[in-house]
Every structure is written in structure tokens, then in C-alpha cells.
Amino acid sequence: MMWEETLIRHCSPTLAGLKTGNMFSCDFSSKEELYAEIRELNRKFQKKGLRILPLRYEGKRAMIYVYRPEKLKKDFDCCQVCQILNEQGYAGMNQNQCLAELIRRLNRKKDFPHEIGIFLGYPPEDVAGFMQNLPCQCVGYWKVYHHAEQAEQIFQQYRRCTEIFLKAYHHGRTLEKLIF
């Protein structure tokens, strides 16, 4: 598979079950080949609780979302997440409808909708802090507005996870065996 190392470099925390979702961009030669690759990966990874979706296309580049639907559903059960989504126009939508709306928004504008952090498993208080343009305490996998020390520990965990996955992959471990 052409994406294996890219998936590991950009999505290890999600592959390991530590994070709700990750995104990355990749080049493609044809949408048909891209769709075939995504279908094949979804077939393989469905039993591992992973899903892969194309979010946006620009020329021959695609933005890909790798996520754990059950984790996203759990994230959506949080009152603060629901409040943010409602305020951003996702009121009354289920998880799949919210994803479809996010895709529409990504394809309408060049900018990322601020609520995208919710879909990536960022703490809702940090998503809200970003939207309110609060003073940032630190930056890692996301901009942190609250609980910087805790966030730094999570960032270190994500970095270590990626290092371990890359090392195992380069020593012959298959992507399927790496996914929890």
C-alpha cells in the first residue's frame, strides 16, 4: 500500500487507539485509484474500529481523515462538545451528519472550520479557546488554552507512539499488526 508509512507518520495515535482522529494530505493520480485504496483500507481496518474518509480535494491532492467512529461518538456525548457543535450550526445532527456537514464546509472554504478540532479529539475547552482567540499556553498537536502541563504529557505520548510505530514498521511489522 502506498500510504502505509504516511498513515504511521501522521496517524499513529489514532491507529493505537489513543486519539479520536488524525488528518493528512496526500497526492493522488486519479480519484478512482484513491477511492479504491480507501475502500481497501476501510475493508481491512473496519474490524479494528478505524475508518478513513477523503475530506477535501485540491487539484491532485486530497485531505484524508482517519478516525475511530466509536471514539468520535463518545466525544460527541460531552456537553461542551455538543454546545460547540450547536453554536457552529450542527444542531440536531448525528455523528454521520456532522461529518457530512464538516466535509461540505471544508469544500466551500479554503480555511478550516474552527470546530474541526472536535473531530480530531482535541479537548473541547481548547477548541473553544481557539475560537475565542484566548491567549495560547502552548502548541503541540493542537493549540492549548487550558491545562498545558497535561497537554504536554499527551503530546509526548503521541510522539512516543509514532516513534514506536515507525520503528516497528521499519523492522518489518505490517500496518495491520500495528493497529490496536
N, C-alpha and C positions, 0 to 999 in steps of 0.2 A: 504494500500500500504506500502510495506516495506521501501520505500525511502522517505516518506513524511518529516520526521524530518531532514534527511540528506539534502534533497533539500532546506529546510528552512535554515539550518545552513550554507550551502555553497553557496546558490544562491539567497538569499532574495533580494539583489539589482537588480538582473535581473528579478526576479518574480514581483518586484514592478515597473519595467519599468525605473529604474534609470541607468541601466548599460546594455551594449550590451550582455555580456555573462559571464558565470562562468563555472568552471570545478571542478570536484571532482572525487575521486576514490571510488569504492565500490567492495565488494566481491560478487560473484555470484556462484551458484551451477551448473547451466547449461546455455549455451548460448541461448538455446531455451526459458528458463524462462526469462532470461534477455531481449531478443528481445520482448517477449510477454508483459513484464512490460513496456518497452519503447514504444511499439505500443499503449498500453492502455493510457499511459500518453500523448503521442502525439495526440491521438484522443480527449482526454479531453481538452488539452491546446491549440490546434490549433486555436480555436475561440478567445483565449486570446492573440494570437500573439507570442506564445512560441513554440520552437522546441527543442527536445532532441535527441542527437546523441551519439552513442558509438564512441570513437576516437581510443582507443588502448586497447589491451588485454595483460595481462601478467599473465600466469597461470590462477588462478581463481579470478583475479582482473581486473576490467575494468575502464578505464578513460572515464567519461561521460561529454559531453558538453551540457550545457543548454544555449540557446540563443534566441534572438529576431531577426528573419530574416530581418525585416524592419529596425531595428536599424543598423544591420550589413551592409545592403545595403547603408544606409545613410553614415555610416563611410567610406565605400569604395568610396564615391563620393568626399572625401577630397583629394586634390592634393598630400599632403605629404604622405598619406596612399598609394595612387597609386604608388608614387615614391618608397616607401619602398618595396611594393609587387613586382614591376617591377624589382628592384635591387636583390630581393631574388628569382627570377625565376618564378614569377606568371604572367608575361606579357601576355596581351591579354586574360586573363581568367575572366569569370564572377564569381559572388559570389559562386555559387554551385561548379564550377570547382576549385576555390580556396580552398574551404572546402575539396573537394576530394583530392587535392594535399597535403593539410596540414595533412590529415589522412595518406596518403602514407608516408609522411616524418616522422610522429610520429611512424609509424610501422617499418620503416627502421632503425631508430637510437634509442638509449636509451635516448639521450639528447633531450631537447625540442628545436624545431626550434625557433630562436630568434624572428621571426615575429609573434609568437603566441599571443603576446600582442595586436596586431591589432584585432584579432578575439575576444578578451576579452573586447574591448572598451577602452584600455589604450590610453592615449594621444600619438599621433604619435611622438611627439618630445621626449617623454620618451622612446618609443620603439627604436628610432634612437639613443638616448643617451646610452641605454643599449648595443646596437650593436656596438657602437663606443667606449665602455668602458670608458665613461666620468666619472668624479667624481660624485658620488651619493650624493644628497642633503638630502634625507630621504627615509625611506622604510615603506610601509603600505601594501595596496592591490597590489601594484607594486612598483618597484624602481623608484624614482622620480629624474629627472635630471634637470628639469625646473619647475618653479612655485610651489615651495614646500609649501608655505602657502595655496595656492588654493587647492593643492592635500590633505593637512591635513584636510581641511574642507570637502572635498569629502569623505575621509576615515571615518571621524566622522559621516557623513550622512549614509554611508554604515553600520557602526557598529550599529547606532541607528535603522536603518531599520531592521537589523537582530534581535536585541533585541525585537522590537515591534512585528515582525512576530512570533518569538518563544513564546513570552508571550501570544499572541492571540491564537496560536496553542495549547499551554498547557491549555488554558482556553476553549477549545472545538471548536474553529473556524477551519473549514476544509481548506485544502490547496487550493482547488478550489475557496473558498471565499476570500482567502488572495491575490490571483493573480489579478493584475490590468489589 
